[in-house]
Amino acid sequence: MDAALALKALILGIVEGLTEFLPVSSTGHLIIAGSLLDFHDEKGKVFELVIQTGAMLAVCWEYRKRFLGVARGITHDPQAQRFIAHLFVAFLPAACIGLALGSIIKAHLFNPVAVAAALVLGGVVILWVERRPAVTVRLDDVDRMTWRDALRVGFAQACALIPGVSRSGATIIGGMLFGMSRRAATEFSFFLAVPTLVAAGGYDLIKNRALLSAEDIGLFLLGTVTAFASALVCIRWLIRFVSTHDFRPFAWYRIAFGLVILITSQTGWVDW
């Protein structure tokens, strides 16, 4: 494997793992990082989606007891069956809209300037949500969700088909607006990542398999393993963080980062 290409895979894997579950948009950061690293051709776009599997595996590992319990009870435990049903319901909006509009979104919005605009707008939305009067919490546990709650969160997640919005940010903030506690919304965002990232990565891999060869296996594995390790660190940190903090620091980061990209693009300092 070429050393320069391996370094790019390593960097992108770290970026994916650290940003997938934070409300800052992993896809947006990967598009920006890929542009800076000159790794944004069609194969690079497939790589960015596939390594999200590493982040998904980090969720499976961190919550392995929960997922194993669900797997054991899938045939007889109503709670396990309800959990799977809620994930399926929440997954559907993004899946359907993604299949219908995915090519259009990728063609027109998968660029650093569009991502920057979404980062700034999303940051403003987070500040608005955090500063408005608190919504009465009626759900402090994922197991108390109804299918309607899951569907609402699913439509919130669908907003993240626009790169720069943030899948985790949309689901967490959406969950909070719908009456979920910050911790419950964050955990459900983790769980919902599993079917979403598997479907997105698998679909793109199959769709673009003609672009890939056996020589790419090592590169993809390196990115996936790196994403797994960095995502595991991020998940554990975020669960502790949300117990005592809100998301305003992430909002200000989004706004500042997005403005830097927009200004450098407008002035010509960086050829995005």
N, C-alpha and C positions, 0 to 999 in steps of 0.2 A: 504494500500500500504506500502510495506517495506520502512523504512526511508532511508536506504542506496541506494536502487534502485531509490527512488524519487530524492535524491541528484544527482545521476548520470544523471537522465533525465533532471534535472534543469541545470546542467553544460553543457550537450550536446546541450540543447536548446539555451543557451546563445552563445555557440561556433558557432552553425549554423546561428543564426541571425546576429551575428557580422561579419561573414566571407562570407556569401552567395553573397553579392554584392560588396565585395572588391576583387581586383585581386590577391587573395592569396589562393584560393581553399577551399571552405567549405567542400567538400567531403574529401579532403586530411586531413584537420584539424579534421574532425569527425572520420576518420579512426585512426589517431594518438591518439586523446583523448579517443576513445573507447578502444584502446589497453592499454593505461595507466590505464583506469578505470576498465579494465577487463569486458568490456561490448561489445564484438565484436563477439558474436556467431551469428547464423542465424537470431534470433529474433532481436538482436542488429542492424544488417545490415538493416533489414526492418524498424526499428525505425528511423535510421539515414535518410532514404529516405522519410519516411512519415512526419517527422517534418519539412521538407523543405516546406510543405504546409503552415506552419505558416509564413515563410518568404514571400511566394507568396501572402498571404493575406495582409501582410504589404504593398506590392506594390499596391494592389487593393485599400486599404484604403487611402494611400497617394495620389494616382491619381484617386480617386473615381469620381471626376467630369469628367475627361477624359473618363473613362470607361462607366459611365452612359450616357454621350453624344454619345459615339459610339453605345451603346445598343439601345438608342432611334432612332438613325439614320440608323440602320442596313438595313432597308428596302427601304430607299429612299435617303440617303445622300451618294454621291459618295466618299467623303473623309473618312467617317466611314467605308464604304465597302472596300476601298483601304487599310486602316489601318489593318483591320482584315485579308485581303488577304496577306499582307506583313508579318504579324505574322505567318500565316500558312505556307507560303513559307520558311521563315527563320527556322521554327520548323522542317520541313521535313528532312533535312540531318541528324540531330542528332537522330531523331526518327527511320529512316530507318537503319542507321549504328548501332544504339543501339540495335535494335531488332535482327540484324544479328550477331553482335559480343559481345553483352552485357555479355553473360555467360562466354565467353573466357576472357574478360577484368576483370570481377569480380573474376574469378578463379586465375588469374596470377598477377594482378596489384593492387588488393585491400589489400595492406600491407604497413606498414610504410616506409620500405626501398625504394620501388618503388615510393611512394608518395614523399619522400625526393629528389630522383633524379629528378622527374618532377618539384618540387619546385625550385630547383637550376637552371635547364635548363630554366624554364619559367622566372625566375628572370633575367637571362642573356638576354633573348629575349626582355624583357621589357626595360632593359638598352639600348640595341641596337636600339630599336624603338625610345626611347626618345632622343638619342644622334645623330641620323641620321638627315639629312636635313628635315625640316618639309614638309609634303605633303600638297599641295595646298588644302585648305578646299573648297569643292564645295557643301557640304550639312551641313547647320547649323540648320536644323529643320527636325525632324522625318517625318513630313507630306510631305516633298519634296522627300522622297525616291522613288526609282523605284523597281520593283520586282527583277531586277538584283542585286541591292544593298542589298535587303533583303536576296537573295540567297547566296551572298558572305558572309554576316555576319552569315548565317546559317551554312555554311561549316566551318567557323571559330569556331562557337560554338561546332561543332561536335568534334573538337580536344579535348575538355574538357571531353569527355567520358573517357579519361585517367585520373585517379584521381591524383590530384596535379597540373594539368594544370590550372584550374580555369575557370568555365563557364563565369563569368563576365569578367575576364581578357581577355579571348580569344575573346569575342564579342566586348569589348570596344577597345582593341588594333587592332583587325581585322577591325572594323569600321573606326578607325582613319587611318589605312593604305589604306583603300578604299576611303578616302576623306571626311569622316564625321568629324565634329567638336568634340572635347572631350565631350562637354555637350550632343550633340545629340547622340553620340555613347553610352554614359552612360545611357541616358534615354531609348534608344531602348533596351539596355541590360536589364533594369528593366522590360520593357513591355514583352520582349521575355521570361522572367523568368516565367510568368504566365502559358502559355500552357506547357512549358517544365517541370516545377516542378510538375504541376498537373498530367501530363501524367506519369512521372517517379514514383511519389509517389503512384498514383492510380494503375498503372500496377504492381508494386512490392507488394502492399498490397493485390491485388486480387490473384496474383501468389502464394503468401506465406500465404494465409489466414489460412491454416491448422496449421500453427505454433502458431497462436494467439488464445486467449480466451477472455471472457468478463472481466476477471481480468486485462487485459492489457489496457483497455480503459482509465483508469485514468492516467496511465503512459504516454501513447501517447498524451493525452490531455495536460498534464503538459509540455511535451517537445514542443508541437506545440504552446501553448500559450506563453511560454518563448521565443521561436524563433520569434514569431510575434512581441513581445515587443522590443526585442533587434534589430531585423531587421529594425523596424520603426525608431529607433534612428539612426541606421547606414545609412539608405537611406537619411535622412534629412541632416546628416553631410556630406555625400559623395557629394551630389549635391553642397553644399557650397565649399567643398574642391577642386573639379575639376575646379571651376571657376578661381582659382588663383594658383593651383599647378599642377605638373605633377605626374607620378606614380613611380618615382625613389625610394622614401622611401619604397614603397611596394616591389620593386624589391630587395633592399638590405635586407629587412626583410626575404623574401623568401629564398634568398641565405644563410643567416646566420642560419635560422631555419633548412633548409634542411641539411646544413653541420653538425649542431649539431647532428641531427638524424643519419646521415651516420657515423659520427665519433664514437658516442656512440654505434652504432650497430657493427662497425668494431672492436672496442676495447673490446666489451662485457660488457660495463658498464651498458647498459640497454638491457634487453631481449625483443627486439621488435618482 
